[in-house]
């Protein structure tokens, strides 16, 4: 099964890849093309595509380990969901406190 997170990492860090690498990774993870389909598009072997995708995935994961933008975005999303829930529950003071804390971290 293809990992949705890798597609998101490509959106965040794809600039670190070559255009050809980025195209292959997006074709594989975002457009759900098979390795054979990508190979045919690029005029290379299926194994070359597999190697490229695997290498790029490692680069993206290693970059996330170093920079942590995906993790930070996930934390912010969780906090914003909390603010929304508190607002829906009419707990406005608590929602404001969470929002202020979040803004302070940014």
NORPE-V871082 format. One record per pair of residues at least 24 apart in sequence whose ideal C-beta (glycine too) atoms are under 8 Angstrom apart, sorted by the first residue. I is the first residue (numbers start at 1). J is the second residue. Records with the same first field share a line. If there is no record, write none. Layout:
BEGIN
I: J  J
END
This chain:
BEGIN
2: 28  29  32
3: 29
4: 29
5: 70
6: 57  60  61
8: 70
9: 60  61  63  64  70
10: 56  60
12: 60  64  69  70
13: 59  60  63  64  67  69
14: 60
16: 59  60  63
17: 56  59  60
21: 52  55  56
22: 56
24: 49  52  53  56
25: 52  53  56  57  60
28: 53
76: 102  106
END
